[in-house]
Amino acid sequence: MTEALAEELLAALGLVRRHLRRSVGRPFPLSSLSDSQSELIRTVRRNPGISVAEAADGLGLVANTVSTLVGQLTERGLLQRTPDESDRRVARLTLTDPAREQVEAWRDRRTALVTRALDDLAPADRRALRAALPVLTVLADRLHPEEQQEHT
């Protein structure tokens, strides 16, 4: 029964992502990025000034891998790396203005599309989705690589 639920959940989430991707696409400068690069861009957008180590932790990657991604994205003009005021060994990451504008416009298009779809749902279905969000967050936490190591 749990395995069937897992398959249904993955199918539904995959369908949502595919429909969003087909309807909204990816932000222009990010369309040619790898999944890891895109995840780092999204992480920095949500957490301006995040350090490389903090980004690595949040993404479940080693700092060296994130440093490589930062170098690639900096070369492409998407990320800025600034030394921390109190510890010059720490790099703080922010999106460049053009990258931030593109990502925010893309996010706004996605949000508008999902909002319209949610508005079309019956109130009971919207309440069911809202009630499921905390459980989905717990599930996401349990799928985080560090969380998986603690349970093995």
Contacts in CASP RR format, 6 or more apart in sequence:
PFRMAT RR
TARGET T0000
AUTHOR 0000-0000-0000
METHOD contacts of the structure
MODEL  1
MTEALAEELLAALGLVRRHLRRSVGRPFPLSSLSDSQSELIRTVRRNPGI
SVAEAADGLGLVANTVSTLVGQLTERGLLQRTPDESDRRVARLTLTDPAR
EQVEAWRDRRTALVTRALDDLAPADRRALRAALPVLTVLADRLHPEEQQE
HT
20 110 0 8 1.000
20 113 0 8 1.000
20 114 0 8 1.000
23 113 0 8 1.000
24 106 0 8 1.000
24 109 0 8 1.000
24 110 0 8 1.000
24 113 0 8 1.000
25 31 0 8 1.000
25 106 0 8 1.000
26 33 0 8 1.000
26 38 0 8 1.000
26 106 0 8 1.000
27 102 0 8 1.000
27 103 0 8 1.000
27 105 0 8 1.000
27 106 0 8 1.000
28 102 0 8 1.000
29 76 0 8 1.000
29 78 0 8 1.000
29 98 0 8 1.000
29 99 0 8 1.000
29 102 0 8 1.000
30 37 0 8 1.000
30 38 0 8 1.000
30 41 0 8 1.000
30 78 0 8 1.000
30 99 0 8 1.000
30 102 0 8 1.000
30 103 0 8 1.000
30 106 0 8 1.000
33 41 0 8 1.000
33 73 0 8 1.000
36 59 0 8 1.000
36 61 0 8 1.000
36 65 0 8 1.000
36 69 0 8 1.000
37 69 0 8 1.000
37 72 0 8 1.000
37 73 0 8 1.000
39 59 0 8 1.000
40 55 0 8 1.000
40 59 0 8 1.000
40 66 0 8 1.000
40 69 0 8 1.000
40 70 0 8 1.000
40 73 0 8 1.000
40 79 0 8 1.000
41 73 0 8 1.000
41 78 0 8 1.000
41 79 0 8 1.000
41 95 0 8 1.000
41 99 0 8 1.000
41 103 0 8 1.000
42 103 0 8 1.000
43 50 0 8 1.000
43 55 0 8 1.000
43 58 0 8 1.000
43 59 0 8 1.000
44 50 0 8 1.000
44 55 0 8 1.000
44 79 0 8 1.000
44 93 0 8 1.000
44 94 0 8 1.000
44 95 0 8 1.000
45 95 0 8 1.000
45 100 0 8 1.000
45 103 0 8 1.000
45 104 0 8 1.000
45 107 0 8 1.000
47 54 0 8 1.000
47 55 0 8 1.000
48 93 0 8 1.000
48 94 0 8 1.000
48 95 0 8 1.000
49 82 0 8 1.000
49 92 0 8 1.000
49 93 0 8 1.000
49 94 0 8 1.000
50 92 0 8 1.000
50 93 0 8 1.000
51 84 0 8 1.000
51 90 0 8 1.000
51 91 0 8 1.000
51 92 0 8 1.000
51 93 0 8 1.000
52 63 0 8 1.000
52 66 0 8 1.000
52 67 0 8 1.000
52 70 0 8 1.000
52 90 0 8 1.000
52 91 0 8 1.000
52 93 0 8 1.000
53 63 0 8 1.000
53 90 0 8 1.000
55 66 0 8 1.000
55 93 0 8 1.000
56 62 0 8 1.000
56 63 0 8 1.000
56 65 0 8 1.000
56 66 0 8 1.000
57 146 0 8 1.000
58 144 0 8 1.000
59 66 0 8 1.000
60 144 0 8 1.000
60 145 0 8 1.000
60 146 0 8 1.000
70 79 0 8 1.000
70 81 0 8 1.000
70 91 0 8 1.000
70 93 0 8 1.000
71 79 0 8 1.000
71 81 0 8 1.000
73 79 0 8 1.000
74 80 0 8 1.000
74 81 0 8 1.000
77 96 0 8 1.000
77 98 0 8 1.000
77 99 0 8 1.000
78 95 0 8 1.000
78 96 0 8 1.000
78 99 0 8 1.000
79 93 0 8 1.000
79 94 0 8 1.000
79 95 0 8 1.000
79 96 0 8 1.000
79 99 0 8 1.000
80 93 0 8 1.000
80 94 0 8 1.000
80 95 0 8 1.000
80 96 0 8 1.000
81 91 0 8 1.000
81 92 0 8 1.000
81 93 0 8 1.000
82 91 0 8 1.000
82 92 0 8 1.000
82 93 0 8 1.000
82 94 0 8 1.000
83 89 0 8 1.000
83 90 0 8 1.000
83 91 0 8 1.000
83 92 0 8 1.000
84 90 0 8 1.000
84 91 0 8 1.000
84 92 0 8 1.000
95 103 0 8 1.000
118 126 0 8 1.000
118 129 0 8 1.000
121 129 0 8 1.000
141 147 0 8 1.000
142 148 0 8 1.000
142 151 0 8 1.000
END
